Amino acid sequence: MGRPKAVEYTDQPEGLTGIDKQPVDGPVRVAAPGQKGIGASGLAGDAVCDTRHHGGDDQAVYAFAREDLDDWERTLGRPLPSGSFGENLTTEGVDVSGAKIGERWRVGSELVLEVTSGRIPCRTFQGHLGEKGWVRRFTQDGRSGAYLRVVEPGEIRAGDAIEILHRPAHEVTVALQFRAVTTERKLLPQLLAAGDALHPESTRQARQYVEKYGAQAHS
């Protein structure tokens, strides 16, 4: 859970960020927060300060794998507690980067989430970690974590099980989507196979690419 904090490394107009997420005891209500620019976090009590780029229905929840945090701990040579990357959910045993756009997860007994896209790193993320060149390093690594929208609201608690309820037939993974919108734009046409489940901003980018360059996709 993040609380508003004044920092020097954000472009948010008031200089605030909620990226520093801390563990929470007890249940947390999760529901669709509303459209981007108006709605913030899907988690009750969680701060999203820069709603220009974060939050909203298609980025209601951010998940990152504990296994990937462990890898970064070894690479960076420093501890990275759960929540260090600004994630709302730190997962275990879930292939977050390999999740497909439109994949649905049940978390606990009530909440159902749907994968929409990867997370684009920003200046605030880099400032929060204090690692030089972090945006480039994170992007090149390619394990972006996943944004999810709320399909069915509900309460979640630390330790809740995650069950994959639905895995689409297409091959558009979070990792592929992230590469397409960051380092390998020639992959953008492939994203359209994910249909309406894809984050609207990625859909727009893919369609603009097709209009300009054609629909040929490359692997």
Secondary structure as the mmCIF struct_conf table of DSSP 4:
data_model
#
loop_
_struct_conf.conf_type_id
_struct_conf.id
_struct_conf.beg_label_comp_id
_struct_conf.beg_label_asym_id
_struct_conf.beg_label_seq_id
_struct_conf.end_label_comp_id
_struct_conf.end_label_asym_id
_struct_conf.end_label_seq_id
STRN STRN1 GLY A 2 GLY A 2
STRN STRN2 LYS A 5 ALA A 6
BEND BEND1 GLU A 8 TYR A 9
BEND BEND2 GLN A 12 GLN A 12
TURN_TY1_P TURN_TY1_P1 PRO A 13 GLU A 14
BEND BEND3 GLY A 15 GLY A 15
STRN STRN3 LEU A 16 THR A 17
STRN STRN4 LYS A 21 LYS A 21
BEND BEND4 GLY A 26 GLY A 26
STRN STRN5 VAL A 28 VAL A 30
BEND BEND5 GLN A 35 GLN A 35
STRN STRN6 LYS A 36 LYS A 36
TURN_TY1_P TURN_TY1_P2 GLY A 37 ILE A 38
STRN STRN7 GLY A 39 GLY A 39
BEND BEND6 GLY A 42 GLY A 42
STRN STRN8 LEU A 43 LEU A 43
TURN_TY1_P TURN_TY1_P3 ALA A 44 GLY A 45
TURN_TY1_P TURN_TY1_P4 THR A 51 HIS A 53
BEND BEND7 HIS A 54 HIS A 54
BEND BEND8 GLY A 56 GLY A 56
HELX_RH_3T_P HELX_RH_3T_P1 ASP A 57 GLN A 59
BEND BEND9 ALA A 60 ALA A 60
STRN STRN9 VAL A 61 ALA A 65
HELX_RH_AL_P HELX_RH_AL_P1 ARG A 66 LEU A 76
TURN_TY1_P TURN_TY1_P5 GLY A 77 GLY A 77
BEND BEND10 ARG A 78 ARG A 78
TURN_TY1_P TURN_TY1_P6 SER A 82 PHE A 85
BEND BEND11 GLY A 86 GLY A 86
BEND BEND12 ASN A 88 ASN A 88
STRN STRN10 LEU A 89 THR A 91
BEND BEND13 GLU A 92 GLY A 93
TURN_TY1_P TURN_TY1_P7 VAL A 96 GLY A 98
HELX_LH_PP_P HELX_LH_PP_P1 ALA A 99 ALA A 99
STRN STRN11 LYS A 100 LYS A 100
TURN_TY1_P TURN_TY1_P8 ILE A 101 GLY A 102
STRN STRN12 ARG A 104 VAL A 107
TURN_TY1_P TURN_TY1_P9 GLY A 108 GLU A 110
STRN STRN13 LEU A 111 GLY A 118
HELX_LH_PP_P HELX_LH_PP_P2 ARG A 119 PRO A 121
HELX_RH_AL_P HELX_RH_AL_P2 ARG A 123 LEU A 129
TURN_TY1_P TURN_TY1_P10 GLY A 130 GLY A 130
TURN_TY1_P TURN_TY1_P11 LYS A 132 GLY A 133
HELX_RH_AL_P HELX_RH_AL_P3 TRP A 134 ASP A 141
STRN STRN14 ALA A 146 GLU A 152
STRN STRN15 GLY A 154 ILE A 156
TURN_TY1_P TURN_TY1_P12 ALA A 158 GLY A 159
STRN STRN16 ILE A 162 HIS A 166
BEND BEND14 ALA A 169 HIS A 170
STRN STRN17 THR A 173 THR A 173
HELX_RH_AL_P HELX_RH_AL_P4 VAL A 174 THR A 182
TURN_TY1_P TURN_TY1_P13 THR A 183 THR A 183
HELX_RH_3T_P HELX_RH_3T_P2 ARG A 185 LEU A 187
HELX_RH_AL_P HELX_RH_AL_P5 LEU A 188 LEU A 191
HELX_RH_3T_P HELX_RH_3T_P3 LEU A 192 ALA A 197
BEND BEND15 LEU A 198 LEU A 198
HELX_RH_AL_P HELX_RH_AL_P6 PRO A 200 TYR A 213
BEND BEND16 ALA A 215 ALA A 215
#
